[in-house]
Amino acid sequence: AAVEAGARGLKGNPLEGRTWAMDRRELNHCTAIVQAVREEVGPDIELLLDTHGSPAPELSIAFARMVAPYRPLFLEEPCKVGSIEVLKEISEKSPVPIATGEKLFSYRDFKAVIDARACAFLQPDISHSFGIDNFLHISRLADDAQMLMAPHNVAGPIGTAATIHTDAAIPNFLIQEMIPSYFDMFSDYAEHDWTIADGYINVSDRPGLGIEVK
């Protein structure tokens, strides 16, 4: 249904049903789901897998190797935030590109990850990482390191508007997380003209961020 509505990527949350750190049944179950989704939507829809930073590194590596044939765009937050060394090890061993960043805040937090090239894609959240200016600093540093941006977003209409405009201003933009069902709710709080078509969301040409809070 999401693809028919215009989405070009789908995000899921695997490994959350595990009952112990190396749960083989959960690995097999989640791999079967990814395989089934790939077979249903075909080769041209991107699959994004978000483990929310909770698995053991070894579980994430095992999962990445199992789902690699189904070509996920990335595996997000495959370990707890805090150890760049562990993140880099997962990136080096995983056949699926690694993404992270929604739980990072300062320019220094991101610089440490970028300098180590500990992941493939960065996911700052504009409302976590001190707004548009700092977001742009992070994106420029990432661009110098040839890293792409896949910003995190579960914000309201103001945060979403800021994110969309900033995406349009950076050369290393990859993909934007979006929850289309939020749009109806947004309309209760702000006037906006967002639509999703052919996998893209429009950047409003209204003044400012393109919305008017009610």
KELUMTOR-233465 format. One record per residue (C-alpha): residue number from 1; residue in one letter; x, y, z. Coordinates in nm, 3 decimals, m for minus. Example, Ala and Ser with C-alpha at 12.3 -4.5 7.8 and 13.67 -1.06 7.14 Angstrom:
<recs>
rec n:1 | res:A | X:1.230 | Y:m0.450 | Z:0.780
rec n:2 | res:S | X:1.367 | Y:m0.106 | Z:0.714
</recs>
This chain:
<recs>
rec n:1 | res:A | X:0.000 | Y:0.000 | Z:0.000
rec n:2 | res:A | X:0.286 | Y:0.240 | Z:0.080
rec n:3 | res:V | X:0.449 | Y:0.174 | Z:m0.255
rec n:4 | res:E | X:0.119 | Y:0.227 | Z:m0.435
rec n:5 | res:A | X:0.085 | Y:0.558 | Z:m0.249
rec n:6 | res:G | X:0.419 | Y:0.677 | Z:m0.388
rec n:7 | res:A | X:0.687 | Y:0.553 | Z:m0.146
rec n:8 | res:R | X:1.017 | Y:0.437 | Z:m0.294
rec n:9 | res:G | X:1.151 | Y:0.300 | Z:0.034
rec n:10 | res:L | X:1.010 | Y:0.104 | Z:0.327
rec n:11 | res:K | X:1.150 | Y:0.091 | Z:0.680
rec n:12 | res:G | X:1.104 | Y:m0.195 | Z:0.927
rec n:13 | res:N | X:1.230 | Y:m0.279 | Z:1.276
rec n:14 | res:P | X:1.385 | Y:m0.627 | Z:1.280
rec n:15 | res:L | X:1.526 | Y:m0.830 | Z:1.570
rec n:16 | res:E | X:1.291 | Y:m0.678 | Z:1.827
rec n:17 | res:G | X:1.129 | Y:m1.014 | Z:1.908
rec n:18 | res:R | X:1.449 | Y:m1.180 | Z:2.024
rec n:19 | res:T | X:1.451 | Y:m1.360 | Z:2.358
rec n:20 | res:W | X:1.829 | Y:m1.375 | Z:2.403
rec n:21 | res:A | X:2.138 | Y:m1.208 | Z:2.264
rec n:22 | res:M | X:2.198 | Y:m1.448 | Z:1.973
rec n:23 | res:D | X:1.844 | Y:m1.565 | Z:1.901
rec n:24 | res:R | X:1.871 | Y:m1.781 | Z:1.587
rec n:25 | res:R | X:1.494 | Y:m1.816 | Z:1.553
rec n:26 | res:E | X:1.455 | Y:m1.438 | Z:1.544
rec n:27 | res:L | X:1.734 | Y:m1.409 | Z:1.288
rec n:28 | res:N | X:1.562 | Y:m1.664 | Z:1.063
rec n:29 | res:H | X:1.218 | Y:m1.508 | Z:1.117
rec n:30 | res:C | X:1.330 | Y:m1.153 | Z:1.036
rec n:31 | res:T | X:1.532 | Y:m1.268 | Z:0.736
rec n:32 | res:A | X:1.225 | Y:m1.447 | Z:0.600
rec n:33 | res:I | X:1.022 | Y:m1.125 | Z:0.639
rec n:34 | res:V | X:1.281 | Y:m0.919 | Z:0.452
rec n:35 | res:Q | X:1.288 | Y:m1.181 | Z:0.177
rec n:36 | res:A | X:0.907 | Y:m1.179 | Z:0.152
rec n:37 | res:V | X:0.893 | Y:m0.798 | Z:0.134
rec n:38 | res:R | X:1.161 | Y:m0.790 | Z:m0.134
rec n:39 | res:E | X:0.973 | Y:m1.046 | Z:m0.340
rec n:40 | res:E | X:0.649 | Y:m0.849 | Z:m0.299
rec n:41 | res:V | X:0.776 | Y:m0.500 | Z:m0.388
rec n:42 | res:G | X:1.035 | Y:m0.598 | Z:m0.647
rec n:43 | res:P | X:1.395 | Y:m0.484 | Z:m0.702
rec n:44 | res:D | X:1.346 | Y:m0.108 | Z:m0.728
rec n:45 | res:I | X:1.206 | Y:m0.028 | Z:m0.382
rec n:46 | res:E | X:1.462 | Y:0.042 | Z:m0.109
rec n:47 | res:L | X:1.441 | Y:m0.154 | Z:0.216
rec n:48 | res:L | X:1.570 | Y:0.015 | Z:0.533
rec n:49 | res:L | X:1.623 | Y:m0.190 | Z:0.848
rec n:50 | res:D | X:1.633 | Y:m0.013 | Z:1.186
rec n:51 | res:T | X:1.741 | Y:m0.210 | Z:1.496
rec n:52 | res:H | X:1.728 | Y:0.097 | Z:1.726
rec n:53 | res:G | X:2.075 | Y:0.044 | Z:1.871
rec n:54 | res:S | X:1.979 | Y:m0.249 | Z:2.091
rec n:55 | res:P | X:2.130 | Y:m0.570 | Z:1.944
rec n:56 | res:A | X:2.466 | Y:m0.714 | Z:2.036
rec n:57 | res:P | X:2.715 | Y:m0.633 | Z:1.759
rec n:58 | res:E | X:2.752 | Y:m1.001 | Z:1.675
rec n:59 | res:L | X:2.377 | Y:m1.036 | Z:1.622
rec n:60 | res:S | X:2.369 | Y:m0.738 | Z:1.387
rec n:61 | res:I | X:2.662 | Y:m0.873 | Z:1.187
rec n:62 | res:A | X:2.494 | Y:m1.214 | Z:1.157
rec n:63 | res:F | X:2.169 | Y:m1.051 | Z:1.050
rec n:64 | res:A | X:2.341 | Y:m0.830 | Z:0.792
rec n:65 | res:R | X:2.506 | Y:m1.133 | Z:0.635
rec n:66 | res:M | X:2.173 | Y:m1.319 | Z:0.619
rec n:67 | res:V | X:1.973 | Y:m1.034 | Z:0.462
rec n:68 | res:A | X:2.244 | Y:m0.912 | Z:0.224
rec n:69 | res:P | X:2.101 | Y:m1.109 | Z:m0.073
rec n:70 | res:Y | X:1.784 | Y:m0.898 | Z:m0.049
rec n:71 | res:R | X:1.981 | Y:m0.575 | Z:m0.087
rec n:72 | res:P | X:1.874 | Y:m0.352 | Z:0.203
rec n:73 | res:L | X:1.982 | Y:0.008 | Z:0.153
rec n:74 | res:F | X:2.118 | Y:0.012 | Z:0.506
rec n:75 | res:L | X:2.110 | Y:m0.138 | Z:0.855
rec n:76 | res:E | X:2.041 | Y:0.140 | Z:1.104
rec n:77 | res:E | X:2.181 | Y:0.165 | Z:1.457
rec n:78 | res:P | X:2.323 | Y:m0.189 | Z:1.476
rec n:79 | res:C | X:2.470 | Y:m0.134 | Z:1.824
rec n:80 | res:K | X:2.448 | Y:0.094 | Z:2.126
rec n:81 | res:V | X:2.575 | Y:0.449 | Z:2.090
rec n:82 | res:G | X:2.905 | Y:0.514 | Z:2.265
rec n:83 | res:S | X:3.175 | Y:0.305 | Z:2.100
rec n:84 | res:I | X:3.299 | Y:0.423 | Z:1.763
rec n:85 | res:E | X:3.533 | Y:0.123 | Z:1.756
rec n:86 | res:V | X:3.242 | Y:m0.121 | Z:1.777
rec n:87 | res:L | X:3.046 | Y:0.070 | Z:1.512
rec n:88 | res:K | X:3.346 | Y:0.068 | Z:1.280
rec n:89 | res:E | X:3.399 | Y:m0.305 | Z:1.335
rec n:90 | res:I | X:3.037 | Y:m0.375 | Z:1.240
rec n:91 | res:S | X:3.072 | Y:m0.156 | Z:0.931
rec n:92 | res:E | X:3.383 | Y:m0.341 | Z:0.824
rec n:93 | res:K | X:3.223 | Y:m0.684 | Z:0.870
rec n:94 | res:S | X:2.872 | Y:m0.608 | Z:0.743
rec n:95 | res:P | X:2.790 | Y:m0.659 | Z:0.374
rec n:96 | res:V | X:2.503 | Y:m0.413 | Z:0.425
rec n:97 | res:P | X:2.591 | Y:m0.041 | Z:0.462
rec n:98 | res:I | X:2.554 | Y:0.091 | Z:0.818
rec n:99 | res:A | X:2.363 | Y:0.408 | Z:0.912
rec n:100 | res:T | X:2.351 | Y:0.591 | Z:1.245
rec n:101 | res:G | X:2.312 | Y:0.933 | Z:1.402
rec n:102 | res:E | X:1.969 | Y:1.002 | Z:1.550
rec n:103 | res:K | X:2.108 | Y:0.969 | Z:1.903
rec n:104 | res:L | X:2.409 | Y:1.193 | Z:1.835
rec n:105 | res:F | X:2.385 | Y:1.563 | Z:1.909
rec n:106 | res:S | X:2.690 | Y:1.787 | Z:1.878
rec n:107 | res:Y | X:2.918 | Y:1.859 | Z:1.586
rec n:108 | res:R | X:3.194 | Y:1.682 | Z:1.783
rec n:109 | res:D | X:2.981 | Y:1.367 | Z:1.815
rec n:110 | res:F | X:2.942 | Y:1.346 | Z:1.440
rec n:111 | res:K | X:3.299 | Y:1.449 | Z:1.364
rec n:112 | res:A | X:3.432 | Y:1.153 | Z:1.561
rec n:113 | res:V | X:3.218 | Y:0.913 | Z:1.357
rec n:114 | res:I | X:3.307 | Y:1.082 | Z:1.028
rec n:115 | res:D | X:3.680 | Y:1.097 | Z:1.101
rec n:116 | res:A | X:3.677 | Y:0.722 | Z:1.173
rec n:117 | res:R | X:3.444 | Y:0.658 | Z:0.879
rec n:118 | res:A | X:3.265 | Y:0.428 | Z:1.117
rec n:119 | res:C | X:2.948 | Y:0.406 | Z:0.906
rec n:120 | res:A | X:2.827 | Y:0.468 | Z:0.552
rec n:121 | res:F | X:2.532 | Y:0.702 | Z:0.608
rec n:122 | res:L | X:2.467 | Y:0.968 | Z:0.872
rec n:123 | res:Q | X:2.125 | Y:1.032 | Z:1.025
rec n:124 | res:P | X:2.123 | Y:1.354 | Z:1.225
rec n:125 | res:D | X:1.786 | Y:1.475 | Z:1.348
rec n:126 | res:I | X:1.754 | Y:1.850 | Z:1.303
rec n:127 | res:S | X:1.567 | Y:1.878 | Z:1.634
rec n:128 | res:H | X:1.833 | Y:1.677 | Z:1.821
rec n:129 | res:S | X:2.145 | Y:1.828 | Z:1.665
rec n:130 | res:F | X:2.087 | Y:2.194 | Z:1.750
rec n:131 | res:G | X:1.897 | Y:2.307 | Z:1.443
rec n:132 | res:I | X:1.962 | Y:2.402 | Z:1.084
rec n:133 | res:D | X:2.304 | Y:2.565 | Z:1.124
rec n:134 | res:N | X:2.466 | Y:2.273 | Z:1.305
rec n:135 | res:F | X:2.296 | Y:2.028 | Z:1.068
rec n:136 | res:L | X:2.459 | Y:2.209 | Z:0.776
rec n:137 | res:H | X:2.801 | Y:2.198 | Z:0.946
rec n:138 | res:I | X:2.762 | Y:1.823 | Z:0.991
rec n:139 | res:S | X:2.655 | Y:1.772 | Z:0.630
rec n:140 | res:R | X:2.954 | Y:1.967 | Z:0.497
rec n:141 | res:L | X:3.196 | Y:1.761 | Z:0.705
rec n:142 | res:A | X:3.026 | Y:1.444 | Z:0.585
rec n:143 | res:D | X:3.042 | Y:1.562 | Z:0.225
rec n:144 | res:D | X:3.417 | Y:1.617 | Z:0.256
rec n:145 | res:A | X:3.441 | Y:1.252 | Z:0.366
rec n:146 | res:Q | X:3.212 | Y:1.140 | Z:0.080
rec n:147 | res:M | X:2.942 | Y:1.027 | Z:0.323
rec n:148 | res:L | X:2.573 | Y:1.059 | Z:0.247
rec n:149 | res:M | X:2.297 | Y:1.195 | Z:0.471
rec n:150 | res:A | X:1.976 | Y:1.010 | Z:0.554
rec n:151 | res:P | X:1.824 | Y:1.239 | Z:0.819
rec n:152 | res:H | X:1.612 | Y:1.104 | Z:1.101
rec n:153 | res:N | X:1.269 | Y:1.259 | Z:1.137
rec n:154 | res:V | X:0.969 | Y:1.185 | Z:1.355
rec n:155 | res:A | X:0.906 | Y:1.555 | Z:1.422
rec n:156 | res:G | X:0.597 | Y:1.768 | Z:1.404
rec n:157 | res:P | X:0.526 | Y:2.009 | Z:1.120
rec n:158 | res:I | X:0.792 | Y:2.265 | Z:1.219
rec n:159 | res:G | X:1.074 | Y:2.011 | Z:1.249
rec n:160 | res:T | X:0.960 | Y:1.837 | Z:0.932
rec n:161 | res:A | X:0.952 | Y:2.166 | Z:0.740
rec n:162 | res:A | X:1.303 | Y:2.256 | Z:0.857
rec n:163 | res:T | X:1.430 | Y:1.911 | Z:0.762
rec n:164 | res:I | X:1.281 | Y:1.919 | Z:0.413
rec n:165 | res:H | X:1.428 | Y:2.262 | Z:0.336
rec n:166 | res:T | X:1.770 | Y:2.161 | Z:0.467
rec n:167 | res:D | X:1.767 | Y:1.838 | Z:0.265
rec n:168 | res:A | X:1.718 | Y:2.048 | Z:m0.046
rec n:169 | res:A | X:2.025 | Y:2.257 | Z:0.038
rec n:170 | res:I | X:2.285 | Y:1.981 | Z:0.087
rec n:171 | res:P | X:2.467 | Y:1.806 | Z:m0.200
rec n:172 | res:N | X:2.509 | Y:1.474 | Z:m0.016
rec n:173 | res:F | X:2.143 | Y:1.405 | Z:0.058
rec n:174 | res:L | X:2.042 | Y:1.039 | Z:0.021
rec n:175 | res:I | X:1.692 | Y:0.975 | Z:0.153
rec n:176 | res:Q | X:1.448 | Y:1.125 | Z:0.402
rec n:177 | res:E | X:1.264 | Y:0.933 | Z:0.668
rec n:178 | res:M | X:0.898 | Y:1.035 | Z:0.660
rec n:179 | res:I | X:0.572 | Y:0.911 | Z:0.813
rec n:180 | res:P | X:0.303 | Y:1.003 | Z:0.559
rec n:181 | res:S | X:0.023 | Y:0.925 | Z:0.803
rec n:182 | res:Y | X:0.145 | Y:1.224 | Z:1.007
rec n:183 | res:F | X:0.039 | Y:1.463 | Z:0.730
rec n:184 | res:D | X:m0.328 | Y:1.452 | Z:0.824
rec n:185 | res:M | X:m0.234 | Y:1.518 | Z:1.186
rec n:186 | res:F | X:m0.003 | Y:1.802 | Z:1.080
rec n:187 | res:S | X:m0.301 | Y:1.972 | Z:0.919
rec n:188 | res:D | X:m0.457 | Y:2.009 | Z:1.262
rec n:189 | res:Y | X:m0.164 | Y:2.226 | Z:1.372
rec n:190 | res:A | X:m0.024 | Y:2.395 | Z:1.064
rec n:191 | res:E | X:m0.118 | Y:2.488 | Z:0.710
rec n:192 | res:H | X:0.109 | Y:2.309 | Z:0.462
rec n:193 | res:D | X:0.112 | Y:2.199 | Z:0.098
rec n:194 | res:W | X:0.316 | Y:1.877 | Z:0.120
rec n:195 | res:T | X:0.243 | Y:1.588 | Z:m0.110
rec n:196 | res:I | X:0.427 | Y:1.266 | Z:m0.185
rec n:197 | res:A | X:0.444 | Y:1.153 | Z:m0.547
rec n:198 | res:D | X:0.679 | Y:0.915 | Z:m0.727
rec n:199 | res:G | X:0.893 | Y:0.884 | Z:m0.415
rec n:200 | res:Y | X:0.945 | Y:1.257 | Z:m0.364
rec n:201 | res:I | X:0.805 | Y:1.520 | Z:m0.131
rec n:202 | res:N | X:0.776 | Y:1.875 | Z:m0.256
rec n:203 | res:V | X:0.970 | Y:2.166 | Z:m0.109
rec n:204 | res:S | X:0.720 | Y:2.442 | Z:m0.051
rec n:205 | res:D | X:0.774 | Y:2.778 | Z:m0.219
rec n:206 | res:R | X:0.581 | Y:2.956 | Z:0.055
rec n:207 | res:P | X:0.775 | Y:3.211 | Z:0.266
rec n:208 | res:G | X:1.003 | Y:3.087 | Z:0.543
rec n:209 | res:L | X:0.975 | Y:2.717 | Z:0.615
rec n:210 | res:G | X:0.661 | Y:2.696 | Z:0.403
rec n:211 | res:I | X:0.408 | Y:2.638 | Z:0.681
rec n:212 | res:E | X:0.186 | Y:2.856 | Z:0.896
rec n:213 | res:V | X:0.122 | Y:2.736 | Z:1.248
rec n:214 | res:K | X:m0.244 | Y:2.759 | Z:1.345
</recs>
